[in-house]
Amino acid sequence: MDELPLLNETLCTGCGDCVTGCNYGAKNTVLMNYLPDAVAHQAQIFTEMDVHSVERSGADGRWIVHVQPLGMGRDKEFHAPPLPISADLVVLAAGTLGTTGILLRSQAAGLPLSGQLGHRFTGNGDVLGFAERPALTVRAIGAGHRAPDPETPAGPCITALIDQRVASTGDGVIIEDAVIPGLLAETVAAELVTQFGAGRQSPWNRTKECLSALVSFSSLSRSFSRVCATSVSPIKSGAW
């Protein structure tokens, strides 16, 4: 990719689908800031590449990133080896699982790394839980494929938090608000029926509600308008 078009960040529509990516260009991601700036300073961007591993060249000390182009069938149909891309500096930012996977494969290929690699790491939210308060309506379902309703928006995800850490040690939890993206709403519906309805309904009724929730998104809106999703991140001092 040699150049990126001029990107204008738009206003948030309150659709609530932040977790699966903003479809309206309102989320201030690297696509809206760092990448255009990098291209403006002559950086090259390689898209649709699966990074396998990295290694340090013994000749000139440059880094070699081994990548496999996606969608071409090189690895599956022709069993072709990854392609090398060289760089003076490499920053791995593939997420908790992606970055760790790249480093483990690099270590297996001979890159000297710590024996603690793959230990004592965590995802963005360690616990994903749901709480219900029947007397309170909470709009916690993203619009998904539907047009956002300006009268009853779910709102952006993670805009507030409850900090329960102990100042002296850093131990404790941080509780953040969340919105279930519309893409996952039907799948989550079955889990919510099981979690909140298990002690109140017969097995037959629970089964019917689970099936209904999986088949129809509208049933989710009717049954779970009072459910709030929360993302909880325990923090332990010295865990990093």
C-alpha positions in Angstrom: 0.0 0.0 0.0 1.8 3.2 -1.2 -0.7 5.8 0.0 -3.8 6.2 2.1 -6.6 8.6 1.2 -7.2 11.6 3.4 -9.2 10.4 6.4 -11.8 12.5 8.1 -12.9 11.3 11.5 -16.7 11.5 11.9 -18.9 11.9 14.9 -19.9 8.9 17.0 -23.3 7.5 16.2 -23.7 5.7 19.5 -24.2 2.4 17.7 -22.2 0.5 20.4 -20.2 -1.8 18.0 -16.8 -0.4 19.1 -15.4 -3.8 20.0 -15.8 -5.2 16.5 -14.6 -2.1 14.7 -16.3 1.2 14.0 -18.2 1.2 10.7 -18.6 5.0 10.7 -15.0 6.2 10.9 -15.5 7.7 14.4 -13.0 5.5 16.3 -9.5 7.0 16.7 -7.5 3.9 15.8 -4.1 3.7 14.2 -5.9 3.7 10.8 -6.9 7.3 11.6 -3.7 8.6 13.0 -0.4 6.7 13.0 -0.7 4.9 9.7 -1.5 7.9 7.5 1.3 9.8 9.2 3.8 6.9 8.6 2.9 6.8 4.9 3.4 10.6 4.7 6.9 10.0 6.0 7.7 7.4 3.3 6.8 4.2 5.2 5.7 1.1 3.3 2.6 -0.8 4.5 2.2 -4.5 3.7 -1.4 -5.7 4.2 -3.0 -9.2 4.3 0.2 -10.7 5.6 0.4 -13.4 8.3 3.6 -12.8 10.4 5.2 -16.2 11.2 8.4 -15.2 13.0 11.2 -12.7 13.3 15.0 -13.2 13.3 18.1 -11.1 13.6 20.5 -11.2 10.6 24.0 -12.1 11.5 25.5 -10.1 8.6 24.3 -6.6 9.2 22.2 -6.9 12.4 18.9 -6.0 10.6 15.7 -7.7 11.5 14.0 -10.2 9.1 10.3 -10.6 9.4 9.0 -13.8 7.9 5.5 -13.3 6.5 3.0 -15.4 4.5 0.6 -13.5 2.1 -3.0 -14.4 2.8 -5.6 -15.4 0.2 -3.1 -16.7 -2.3 -2.9 -20.4 -1.3 1.0 -20.3 -1.1 1.2 -22.2 2.2 -1.7 -24.6 1.7 -1.6 -25.5 -2.0 2.1 -25.0 -2.7 3.6 -25.3 0.8 5.8 -22.3 0.0 8.0 -20.9 2.8 7.3 -17.5 4.3 8.6 -14.4 2.5 11.3 -12.2 4.2 10.9 -8.5 4.9 13.9 -6.7 6.4 13.8 -3.7 8.7 16.1 -1.8 11.0 13.5 -1.8 13.8 10.6 -4.1 14.6 7.8 -3.4 17.0 5.4 -6.4 17.6 1.9 -5.2 18.2 -0.3 -8.2 17.4 -2.2 -8.3 20.6 -1.7 -10.6 23.6 -2.1 -13.9 21.8 -0.7 -12.8 18.4 2.5 -11.2 19.7 3.2 -14.1 22.1 2.6 -16.6 19.2 5.1 -14.8 17.0 7.7 -14.7 19.8 7.2 -18.4 20.6 7.7 -19.4 17.0 10.7 -17.1 16.7 12.2 -18.6 19.8 11.6 -22.1 18.4 13.5 -21.0 15.3 16.5 -19.9 17.3 15.9 -16.3 18.5 17.3 -16.1 22.0 14.4 -15.0 24.3 13.5 -15.4 28.0 12.3 -18.7 29.3 9.4 -16.8 30.9 7.9 -16.1 27.4 4.3 -17.3 27.4 3.9 -17.1 31.2 2.2 -14.5 33.4 0.4 -12.6 30.6 -3.2 -11.7 30.3 -5.8 -10.5 27.9 -7.4 -7.0 28.0 -10.2 -8.1 30.3 -9.7 -11.2 32.4 -13.3 -11.7 33.3 -16.4 -10.9 31.2 -19.5 -11.0 33.3 -23.1 -9.9 33.2 -25.3 -8.4 35.8 -29.0 -7.8 35.8 -31.3 -5.4 37.6 -34.9 -6.0 36.6 -36.1 -2.5 37.5 -33.5 -0.8 35.3 -33.3 -0.7 31.5 -29.8 -0.8 30.2 -29.0 -0.3 26.5 -26.1 -2.7 26.3 -26.6 -4.3 22.8 -24.9 -2.8 19.7 -26.9 -1.9 16.6 -25.1 -4.4 14.4 -26.5 -4.4 10.9 -29.3 -2.1 11.9 -29.2 1.7 11.6 -28.3 3.2 15.0 -31.3 4.7 16.8 -30.5 8.3 17.9 -33.3 8.2 20.5 -32.0 5.0 22.3 -28.3 4.7 21.5 -26.2 2.0 23.2 -23.4 4.5 23.3 -19.6 3.9 22.9 -18.0 1.1 24.7 -15.7 1.6 27.8 -16.2 5.3 28.6 -16.2 4.9 32.4 -14.6 2.7 35.1 -14.7 1.9 38.7 -11.1 1.7 40.1 -10.9 -0.7 43.1 -7.1 -0.9 43.3 -5.3 -0.5 46.6 -3.1 2.5 46.3 -0.2 1.1 48.4 0.1 -2.2 46.5 -1.8 -1.8 43.2 -3.7 -5.0 43.9 -7.4 -5.1 43.1 -9.7 -4.7 40.1 -10.8 -2.2 37.5 -14.4 -2.5 36.4 -15.2 -1.0 33.0 -18.6 -0.7 31.2 -19.1 -2.6 28.0 -21.5 -3.0 25.1 -22.2 -6.4 23.4 -21.5 -5.8 19.7 -24.5 -6.5 17.4 -22.4 -9.2 15.6 -22.2 -11.3 18.8 -25.7 -10.5 20.2 -27.5 -13.6 19.1 -24.6 -15.9 20.4 -24.5 -14.1 23.7 -28.3 -14.3 24.1 -28.2 -18.1 24.6 -25.6 -17.7 27.4 -27.6 -15.0 29.1 -30.7 -17.2 29.0 -28.7 -20.0 30.6 -27.1 -17.7 33.2 -30.2 -15.8 34.3 -32.9 -18.2 33.6 -31.6 -21.5 34.9 -33.1 -21.2 38.4 -36.4 -19.8 37.2 -37.6 -21.9 34.3 -38.2 -25.5 33.5 -35.6 -27.2 31.2 -38.1 -27.3 28.4 -38.7 -23.5 28.6 -35.0 -22.8 28.9 -34.3 -24.9 25.7 -37.1 -23.0 23.8 -35.7 -19.7 24.9 -32.1 -20.6 23.9 -33.3 -21.7 20.4 -35.4 -18.6 20.0 -32.5 -16.4 21.0 -30.2 -18.0 18.5 -32.7 -17.8 15.7 -34.1 -14.3 16.2 -32.2 -11.1 17.1 -35.5 -9.4 17.9 -36.0 -11.9 20.8 -32.7 -10.7 22.3 -33.9 -7.1 22.3 -37.2 -8.0 24.0 -35.7 -10.4 26.6 -32.4 -8.7 27.6 -33.0 -4.9 27.5 -32.3 -4.9 31.2 -28.9 -6.7 31.0 -25.7 -4.8 31.4 -22.4 -6.2 30.2 -19.2 -5.5 32.2 -15.5 -6.2 31.6 -13.5 -6.8 34.7 -9.7 -6.6 34.8 -8.0 -7.9 37.9 -4.7 -6.2 38.6 -2.0 -7.8 40.7 1.2 -6.0 41.6 4.3 -7.4 40.0 2.3 -9.6 37.5 3.9 -7.9 34.6 
